[in-house]
């Protein structure tokens, strides 16, 4: 590096340097000079080839492959190999936009890892959802859960997974927002305000969409680990999308130890409740079974206040596990601390009396004790339940409802006028009264 002169310029540079911001295109690096040895060897090789071809009477081979030729979009005087892609094929790193590019409309909800708002893009007018990450209490930098959420949303792009648009920032380091597509409803709120539960054909459509999204996530080696009805979003066109990847993470083969503090209690698989640290996609499939049963019953299948009560509810519905139904059950960390009931048979049919035989078979495969034998998302999509009558309804045929997230309220039905009531001293007019 050359030292600066007192006048402020370097001896080997002109008085004014040309800035890369003078024009719209970035500066291109100067072409590298070829080594003298390479030039001499290439010249010697060319001389030998020309002499050989002159003796044999054949023309020298073409060397167009090795020459550098100017390409469209390259500044004049600069040559690049035609095998090197243009700079436009590699988008540059750009800074995040400001959150003030969006107009905040209303607050939607607050979760464990963020606060969600509804907002409008000031440039395009699109309605989006802004999730503000909770970073105020972080003392060790950017939280790993937020990094995993952004990673999972970027990897698992699918028509039934909520789409992430960009990351925007505010004025401070703790103001980081994930911009996602806005969806009108979440399934839990929708179930609470619907006048009638979903039809069987509608349940099949929703379950198909859920299984398609879960299968895509598992194919990309991502575990969601918090599937529940409040994390399933649904628009007014019958399309459902999986959201809230705050507990999602990548998994591999062989499996490693993972935390047990995952999945909302009512949707948690029994192997996690019993202390298993090495788990895989089966924990998501148990949650899918809980959602399937909730859509049928219009209420959660396993409702409890604690883990022991939840295990008791599971054993009461499915029967007590044994080494035959769940190989390796006795080796689980907390298996010896649980007192099993004497009931060993399943009572699913009593809990779901109106479900068809195929539907009950699919539900029982979701609720299989052994994680190795539990059905996968790909296998569930091919189950005969989806091919029997009634067939899944097309999403466009779903009804629409007012969006609570958008601040819409359900209109009250018009009250019809009441029938006239007869007063006690009311007298009918007769012909004699008119005289």
C-alpha positions as CSV (number, residue, x, y, z in Angstrom):
1,X,0.0,0.0,0.0
2,X,1.4,3.4,-0.9
3,X,1.7,6.1,1.7
4,X,-0.3,9.3,1.3
5,X,1.4,12.6,0.5
6,X,0.8,15.8,2.5
7,X,-1.4,17.0,-0.2
8,X,-3.9,14.2,0.4
9,X,-3.2,12.2,-2.8
10,X,-1.1,9.2,-3.4
11,X,1.9,9.4,-5.7
12,X,0.7,6.5,-7.9
13,X,-2.9,7.8,-8.3
14,X,-4.6,10.7,-10.0
15,X,-5.8,13.7,-8.0
16,X,-9.4,12.6,-8.2
17,X,-10.5,8.9,-7.9
18,X,-13.5,7.8,-9.9
19,X,-16.2,6.6,-7.5
20,X,-18.2,3.5,-8.2
21,X,-21.3,5.4,-7.6
22,X,-20.7,7.9,-10.5
23,X,-22.9,5.8,-12.8
24,X,-25.5,3.1,-12.3
25,X,-23.3,0.1,-13.1
26,X,-20.7,-1.2,-10.6
27,X,-17.1,-0.9,-11.5
28,X,-15.6,-4.0,-13.0
29,X,-12.2,-5.2,-11.9
30,X,-9.4,-4.8,-14.4
31,X,-8.5,-7.9,-16.5
32,X,-5.9,-10.0,-15.0
33,X,-2.5,-10.0,-16.8
34,X,-1.4,-13.3,-18.1
35,X,1.9,-14.6,-16.8
36,X,4.9,-14.3,-19.2
37,X,5.7,-17.9,-18.8
38,X,2.1,-18.8,-19.9
39,X,2.5,-16.6,-22.9
40,X,5.8,-18.1,-23.9
41,X,4.4,-21.7,-23.5
42,X,1.3,-20.8,-25.5
43,X,3.4,-19.2,-28.2
44,X,5.7,-22.3,-28.4
45,X,2.7,-24.6,-28.5
46,X,1.1,-22.6,-31.3
47,X,4.4,-22.6,-33.3
48,X,4.7,-26.4,-32.9
49,X,1.1,-26.9,-34.0
50,X,1.4,-24.7,-37.0
51,X,4.6,-26.4,-38.1
52,X,3.0,-29.8,-37.7
53,X,-0.1,-28.8,-39.7
54,X,2.0,-27.3,-42.4
55,X,3.9,-30.5,-42.9
56,X,0.8,-32.6,-42.9
57,X,-1.1,-30.2,-45.1
58,X,-4.1,-29.9,-42.7
59,X,-5.3,-26.5,-41.3
60,X,-4.5,-25.8,-37.6
61,X,-7.4,-26.6,-35.1
62,X,-9.6,-23.8,-34.0
63,X,-8.7,-22.1,-30.7
64,X,-12.0,-20.2,-30.3
65,X,-12.8,-22.1,-27.1
66,X,-9.8,-20.6,-25.3
67,X,-10.0,-17.0,-26.5
68,X,-11.6,-14.2,-24.5
69,X,-14.3,-12.4,-26.4
70,X,-16.3,-9.3,-25.4
71,X,-19.9,-10.1,-24.4
72,X,-23.1,-8.0,-24.4
73,X,-23.4,-5.8,-21.3
74,X,-19.6,-5.7,-20.8
75,X,-17.8,-2.4,-20.9
76,X,-15.8,-1.7,-24.0
77,X,-12.2,-2.8,-23.8
78,X,-12.9,-5.5,-21.2
79,X,-12.8,-9.2,-22.3
80,X,-14.4,-12.1,-20.4
81,X,-14.5,-15.7,-21.0
82,X,-17.8,-16.9,-22.5
83,X,-17.8,-19.7,-19.8
84,X,-18.0,-17.1,-17.0
85,X,-21.7,-16.1,-16.2
86,X,-22.6,-12.5,-16.3
87,X,-22.6,-10.5,-13.0
88,X,-26.4,-10.1,-13.4
89,X,-26.8,-13.8,-12.8
90,X,-25.5,-13.3,-9.3
91,X,-27.8,-10.8,-7.4
92,X,-25.8,-8.6,-5.1
93,X,-26.3,-8.4,-1.3
94,X,-28.8,-5.6,-0.5
95,X,-29.6,-4.0,2.8
96,X,-33.0,-4.7,4.5
97,X,-35.7,-2.2,3.8
98,X,-37.1,0.0,6.6
99,X,-40.3,-1.1,8.4
100,X,-41.6,2.4,7.7
101,X,-42.2,1.3,4.1
102,X,-45.3,-0.3,5.6
103,X,-48.3,1.3,7.2
104,X,-49.4,-0.4,10.4
105,X,-53.1,-1.2,10.4
106,X,-53.9,-3.2,13.5
107,X,-52.6,-5.7,16.0
108,X,-53.4,-9.3,15.4
109,X,-51.9,-11.4,18.2
110,X,-48.9,-12.0,20.4
111,X,-47.1,-15.3,20.7
112,X,-44.1,-16.7,22.6
113,X,-41.6,-15.5,20.0
114,X,-43.1,-12.4,18.4
115,X,-46.0,-10.0,17.9
116,X,-48.0,-10.0,14.7
117,X,-49.5,-6.9,13.1
118,X,-51.5,-6.3,9.9
119,X,-49.9,-3.7,7.6
120,X,-50.1,-2.2,4.1
121,X,-47.1,-1.8,1.7
122,X,-47.0,1.9,0.9
123,X,-45.6,1.2,-2.6
124,X,-47.8,-1.6,-3.8
125,X,-50.8,-1.5,-1.5
126,X,-50.5,-5.2,-0.6
127,X,-51.8,-6.3,2.8
128,X,-49.2,-8.2,4.7
129,X,-48.5,-9.6,8.1
130,X,-45.6,-8.2,10.1
131,X,-44.1,-10.4,12.8
132,X,-41.9,-8.4,15.2
133,X,-39.4,-10.7,16.8
134,X,-39.0,-10.4,20.6
135,X,-35.4,-9.3,21.0
136,X,-35.6,-6.9,24.0
137,X,-34.6,-9.5,26.5
138,X,-31.9,-11.1,24.4
139,X,-28.4,-10.9,25.8
140,X,-26.5,-13.2,23.5
141,X,-27.2,-11.7,20.1
142,X,-29.8,-12.8,17.6
143,X,-31.9,-15.7,18.9
144,X,-31.4,-19.1,17.3
145,X,-35.1,-19.7,17.2
146,X,-35.6,-16.7,14.9
147,X,-32.8,-17.8,12.7
148,X,-34.4,-21.3,12.5
149,X,-37.8,-19.8,11.7
150,X,-36.5,-17.7,8.8
151,X,-34.4,-20.6,7.5
152,X,-37.4,-23.0,7.6
153,X,-39.7,-20.5,5.9
154,X,-37.1,-20.0,3.1
155,X,-36.4,-23.7,2.7
156,X,-40.0,-24.9,2.9
157,X,-41.6,-22.8,0.2
158,X,-44.9,-24.5,-0.7
159,X,-48.4,-23.5,-1.6
160,X,-49.6,-24.7,1.8
161,X,-46.8,-23.0,3.8
162,X,-47.1,-19.3,4.6
163,X,-44.8,-17.3,2.4
164,X,-42.1,-15.0,3.7
165,X,-41.5,-11.9,1.6
166,X,-38.6,-10.1,3.2
167,X,-37.0,-9.0,6.4
168,X,-37.4,-5.3,7.4
169,X,-35.8,-3.4,10.3
170,X,-36.6,-0.4,12.5
171,X,-34.6,2.3,14.2
172,X,-32.9,0.0,16.7
173,X,-31.2,-3.4,16.7
174,X,-34.1,-4.9,18.5
175,X,-36.7,-4.0,15.8
176,X,-36.6,-6.8,13.3
177,X,-39.7,-7.8,11.4
178,X,-40.6,-10.8,9.2
179,X,-42.9,-9.8,6.3
180,X,-45.3,-12.6,5.4
181,X,-48.4,-13.0,3.4
182,X,-51.6,-12.0,5.3
183,X,-54.1,-14.8,5.7
184,X,-57.6,-13.9,7.0
185,X,-58.2,-16.6,9.6
186,X,-56.6,-19.1,11.8
187,X,-58.3,-22.4,12.2
188,X,-58.8,-22.3,15.9
189,X,-60.6,-18.9,15.8
190,X,-62.6,-20.1,12.8
191,X,-63.8,-23.2,14.6
192,X,-65.0,-21.1,17.5
193,X,-67.1,-18.7,15.4
194,X,-68.5,-21.0,12.8
195,X,-72.2,-21.7,13.2
196,X,-71.7,-25.3,12.0
197,X,-68.7,-27.5,12.0
198,X,-66.9,-28.5,8.9
199,X,-68.4,-31.1,6.6
200,X,-66.6,-34.4,6.0
201,X,-65.7,-33.3,2.5
202,X,-64.2,-30.1,3.9
203,X,-62.3,-31.9,6.6
204,X,-60.7,-34.1,3.9
205,X,-59.6,-31.1,1.9
206,X,-58.1,-29.4,4.9
207,X,-56.3,-32.6,6.0
208,X,-54.9,-33.1,2.5
209,X,-53.5,-29.6,2.5
210,X,-52.0,-30.1,5.9
211,X,-50.4,-33.4,5.0
212,X,-49.0,-31.9,1.8
213,X,-47.3,-29.1,3.7
214,X,-45.9,-31.5,6.4
215,X,-44.7,-33.9,3.8
216,X,-42.8,-31.1,2.0
217,X,-41.2,-29.9,5.2
218,X,-40.1,-33.4,6.1
219,X,-38.7,-34.0,2.6
220,X,-36.6,-30.9,3.2
221,X,-35.4,-32.2,6.6
222,X,-37.4,-29.7,8.7
223,X,-39.4,-30.5,11.8
224,X,-42.2,-28.1,12.6
225,X,-42.6,-29.2,16.3
226,X,-45.6,-27.0,17.0
227,X,-48.5,-28.0,14.8
228,X,-51.9,-27.0,16.2
229,X,-55.0,-25.3,14.9
230,X,-54.0,-21.8,15.9
231,X,-50.9,-22.2,13.7
232,X,-52.9,-23.2,10.7
233,X,-54.1,-20.2,8.6
234,X,-57.0,-20.3,6.2
235,X,-58.1,-17.7,3.7
236,X,-61.6,-17.1,2.2
237,X,-60.8,-19.3,-0.8
238,X,-60.4,-22.5,1.1
239,X,-56.6,-22.6,1.1
240,X,-54.9,-23.5,4.3
241,X,-51.2,-22.6,5.1
242,X,-49.0,-23.8,7.9
243,X,-47.4,-20.9,9.9
244,X,-45.4,-20.1,13.0
245,X,-42.1,-22.0,12.5
246,X,-40.7,-20.6,15.8
247,X,-39.9,-24.1,17.1
248,X,-38.9,-25.6,13.7
249,X,-35.4,-27.0,13.2
250,X,-33.4,-29.1,10.8
251,X,-32.9,-32.8,11.6
252,X,-30.6,-35.3,10.1
253,X,-29.7,-39.0,9.8
254,X,-28.6,-40.3,12.3
255,X,-30.8,-38.4,14.6
256,X,-29.3,-36.3,17.4
257,X,-30.6,-35.3,20.8
258,X,-33.1,-32.5,20.8
259,X,-35.0,-30.6,23.4
260,X,-38.2,-31.9,25.0
261,X,-39.7,-28.4,25.4
262,X,-41.5,-28.5,22.1
263,X,-45.1,-28.8,20.9
264,X,-48.1,-27.3,22.7
265,X,-49.2,-29.6,25.5
266,X,-52.5,-30.9,23.9
267,X,-50.7,-31.8,20.7
268,X,-47.6,-33.4,22.2
269,X,-46.6,-36.9,21.3
270,X,-46.3,-39.5,24.2
271,X,-42.6,-40.2,23.5
272,X,-41.8,-36.6,24.3
273,X,-44.0,-36.7,27.4
274,X,-42.0,-39.8,28.6
275,X,-38.6,-38.0,28.2
276,X,-37.4,-39.2,24.8
277,X,-34.7,-36.9,23.4
278,X,-34.2,-38.6,20.0
279,X,-37.3,-38.0,18.0
280,X,-38.1,-37.4,14.4
281,X,-41.0,-36.7,12.0
282,X,-43.4,-38.9,14.0
283,X,-43.9,-36.1,16.6
284,X,-45.4,-33.9,13.8
285,X,-47.7,-36.8,12.7
286,X,-49.1,-37.2,16.2
287,X,-50.0,-33.5,16.1
288,X,-51.6,-34.0,12.7
289,X,-53.8,-36.7,14.3
290,X,-54.8,-34.4,17.1
291,X,-55.8,-31.7,14.5
292,X,-57.7,-34.3,12.5
293,X,-59.7,-35.4,15.6
294,X,-60.3,-31.7,16.5
295,X,-61.8,-31.0,13.1
296,X,-64.2,-33.9,13.6
297,X,-65.2,-33.2,17.2
298,X,-65.0,-29.4,16.9
299,X,-63.0,-29.5,20.2
300,X,-59.5,-30.7,21.2
301,X,-59.1,-34.4,21.6
302,X,-56.8,-34.4,24.6
303,X,-57.5,-31.6,27.0
304,X,-55.5,-31.5,30.2
305,X,-53.7,-29.1,32.6
306,X,-50.5,-31.0,32.9
307,X,-48.3,-33.7,31.4
308,X,-49.4,-36.5,33.8
309,X,-53.1,-35.7,33.2
310,X,-52.4,-35.7,29.4
311,X,-50.8,-39.1,29.6
312,X,-53.7,-40.4,31.6
313,X,-56.1,-39.1,28.8
314,X,-54.1,-40.7,26.1
315,X,-53.9,-44.1,27.9
316,X,-57.7,-43.9,28.6
317,X,-58.5,-43.4,24.9
318,X,-55.9,-45.7,23.3
319,X,-55.2,-48.2,26.1
320,X,-52.0,-48.7,28.0
321,X,-48.9,-49.3,26.0
322,X,-47.0,-52.6,26.2
323,X,-43.7,-53.9,24.8
324,X,-45.7,-55.5,22.0
325,X,-47.5,-52.3,20.9
326,X,-44.5,-50.1,21.7
327,X,-41.1,-51.8,21.6
328,X,-38.7,-50.0,23.9
329,X,-41.4,-48.4,26.0
330,X,-40.0,-49.6,29.3
331,X,-36.6,-48.1,28.5
332,X,-37.9,-44.5,28.2
333,X,-36.6,-42.2,30.9
334,X,-40.0,-41.6,32.6
335,X,-41.7,-44.9,31.9
336,X,-41.1,-46.3,35.3
337,X,-42.6,-43.3,37.1
338,X,-46.0,-43.7,35.4
339,X,-48.7,-46.0,36.8
340,X,-50.4,-47.5,33.8
341,X,-54.2,-48.2,33.9
342,X,-55.4,-51.8,33.5
343,X,-57.2,-50.9,30.3
344,X,-55.4,-52.2,27.2
345,X,-58.0,-51.8,24.4
346,X,-58.7,-48.7,22.4
347,X,-61.9,-46.7,22.7
348,X,-61.6,-44.6,19.6
349,X,-64.8,-45.9,18.2
350,X,-66.7,-44.6,21.2
351,X,-65.0,-41.2,20.9
352,X,-65.7,-41.0,17.2
353,X,-68.9,-42.8,16.5
354,X,-69.8,-41.1,13.2
355,X,-66.4,-41.6,11.4
356,X,-66.2,-44.2,8.7
357,X,-64.1,-47.3,9.0
358,X,-61.4,-45.8,6.7
359,X,-61.4,-42.5,8.7
360,X,-61.0,-44.4,12.0
361,X,-58.2,-46.5,10.5
362,X,-56.3,-43.3,9.5
363,X,-56.9,-41.8,12.9
364,X,-55.6,-44.9,14.7
365,X,-52.4,-44.8,12.5
366,X,-51.8,-41.2,13.5
367,X,-52.2,-42.3,17.2
368,X,-49.9,-45.3,17.0
369,X,-47.7,-45.5,20.1
370,X,-44.6,-46.8,18.4
371,X,-43.0,-43.8,16.5
372,X,-41.3,-46.2,14.0
373,X,-44.8,-47.6,13.1
374,X,-46.6,-44.3,13.0
375,X,-47.8,-43.3,9.6
376,X,-45.9,-40.7,7.6
377,X,-47.3,-37.8,5.7
378,X,-46.6,-39.3,2.3
379,X,-48.4,-42.6,3.3
380,X,-51.3,-40.7,4.8
381,X,-51.9,-38.9,1.5
382,X,-52.4,-42.2,-0.2
383,X,-54.8,-43.6,2.4
384,X,-58.2,-44.9,1.1
385,X,-60.0,-42.4,3.4
386,X,-59.5,-39.7,0.7
387,X,-60.9,-41.7,-2.1
388,X,-64.2,-42.8,-0.5
389,X,-67.4,-40.8,-0.6
390,X,-67.8,-38.0,0.1
391,X,-64.7,-36.9,-1.9
392,X,-62.7,-33.8,-0.8
393,X,-64.4,-30.6,-1.7
394,X,-62.7,-28.1,-4.0
395,X,-61.3,-25.2,-2.0
396,X,-63.2,-22.6,-4.1
397,X,-66.5,-24.1,-2.8
398,X,-65.7,-23.3,0.9
399,X,-67.8,-20.6,2.6
400,X,-66.3,-17.3,3.6
401,X,-66.4,-15.7,7.0
402,X,-65.5,-12.3,8.5
403,X,-61.8,-12.0,9.4
404,X,-61.2,-11.3,13.1
405,X,-57.5,-10.5,12.2
406,X,-58.7,-7.8,9.9
407,X,-61.0,-6.3,12.5
408,X,-64.2,-7.5,10.6
409,X,-67.2,-8.3,12.7
410,X,-70.0,-10.7,11.9
411,X,-73.2,-8.9,11.0
412,X,-76.1,-9.6,13.2
413,X,-79.1,-11.1,11.4
414,X,-82.0,-8.7,10.8
415,X,-84.7,-9.2,13.4
416,X,-88.1,-9.8,11.8
417,X,-91.0,-7.9,13.2
418,X,-93.0,-9.6,15.9
419,X,-96.6,-10.8,15.5
420,X,-99.2,-8.4,16.8
421,X,-100.4,-9.1,20.3
422,X,-104.0,-8.7,21.3
423,X,-104.8,-6.4,24.2
424,X,-107.1,-7.5,26.9
425,X,-109.7,-4.8,26.4
426,X,-109.4,-4.7,22.6
427,X,-112.8,-4.8,20.9
428,X,-113.5,-5.7,17.3
429,X,-115.4,-3.2,15.2
430,X,-118.8,-4.5,14.0
431,X,-121.3,-3.2,11.7
432,X,-123.5,-2.0,14.6
433,X,-120.6,0.2,15.9
434,X,-120.2,2.0,12.6
435,X,-123.9,3.1,12.5
